[in-house]
Amino acid sequence: MASNPPVVVSKFPAPPPFYKLYESYKKDVPFEEQPNILPPPKPVLENYTTFGNNYTTQDALPSLEEQGRTRLYPEDFVPVEELKKLNRSILFTYLELLDVLINNPEHYKTKVEHLELLFVNMHHLMNGYRPHQARDTLIVMLEDQIQRRKQESQELESRLQKTRELLQTSVAQLQNTDNHMNTNESNENNISIEIDNSVNGNSKTRNNGSASNSKSNSPSKNTIIEQQSETDNIKENYSKLREILDNVSD
């Protein structure tokens, strides 16, 4: 297939005609069990043609001689020095072309062809640096990825440290809340005892006919309600804080 000329050369070419050989192909059935299906062609190892253009599988820069061009620099050369020489030659040839266009315009073609040859040689030398450019670009990309990952790691460590500090603060607040709730429960028990004593005292006072003395010894009803409300609020805040701490730990 690699040696066959292209079937069509178009901007939107039709599929090759041999695709019809695989219309009845079944993916789950081996080729040996499908007599009407040809096995796929072997991989191309050298040159091949696609859409009217010739390509090669060898990843190498063809020489100027292989491209039918004249090489203006020797075989053993220093690329930087040769590029400088070619650059000076291009500038000199361009000035000569301007002089020819002014004094003898009909002979411009020779200078244009020489100028084109100089550009081809310079372009070929620069293409020789493509592998080095690709390696350097890859190195820069990898270094940039490493730097970004280091920054992300540092940011993650910083956020982790802040989370640890927040957890420690929350635990300390929970301990203080537990102590405060224990104190309130103790006060609530004392209040209940005082209420019971007050009720008993009031009963005895009513039986003895001295109601005025019992009121002065018992706590007021508003004080008991306020303390109970404060205890309920503390319990509610404690539950919310515990829920937040559990979410952070998860």
ABEGO torsion letter per residue (X at the ends): XAABBBABBBABBBBBAAAAAAAABBAABBAAABAABBBBBBBBABBBBBGGBBBBABBBBBBAAAAGBBBABBABBBAAAAAAAAAAAAAAAAAAAAAAAAABAAAAAAAAAAAAAAAAAAAAAAAAAAAAAAAAAAAAAAAAAAAAAAAAAAAAAAAAAAAAAAAAAAAAAAAAAAAAAAAAAAAAAAAAAAAAAAAAAAAAAAAAGBAAAAAAABBBAAAAAAAAAAAAAAAAAAAAAAAAAAAAAX
